[in-house]
Amino acid sequence: MSQLIATSLINFLNFYTALLFIRILLTWFPTIDWSNPLLSALQQITDPFLNVFRSFIPPLGMIDISPMLAILALQLLRGLFISYAGPAML
């Protein structure tokens, strides 16, 4: 049962990381209309987590490194769950 929970959490972290990558890539296009319902939902899902990192690491000029730290944190957490779930997850 605990392996099922770990597997579910790993899958969730993979999905959330993918959402963060999509959000990051979309910020490279300044003409994106964030009032679009789908993009607005993406923003509402990802911004609270990104804001945690933005609160203690402000943007460096035009570069915001908080998404990189957020993804790193998710990957570290994913690694912990994989080590708990065992080698069958690899």
Residue, then its C-alpha position, 0 to 999 in steps of 0.5 A: m500500500s505504501q508503495l502505491i502511495a509513493t508511486s502516485l506521488i511520483n506520478f503527481l510530481n512528474f505531472y506538476t513538473a511538466l506543468l511548470f515546464i509548460r508555464i516557463l516556456l510560455t513566459w518566453f512569448p510576450t504576446i501570450d494572452w494570460s486571460n485565456p481560461l486554459l492559460s489562466a488555470l495553468q497560472q493559478i496552478t503553478d504560481p503559488f508554488l513558484n511564489v514560495f521560491r520568488s519570496f526568498i530569491p528575487p529576480l536577478g534583473m530580467i532573469d527569474i531563477s525561481p522556476m529552476l529552483a522549484i523544479l530542482a526541489l520537485q526532482l529532489l522530492r521525487g528522488l526521495f519517493i523513488s528511493y522509498a518505493g524501491p528499484a522497481m520505480l526506475 
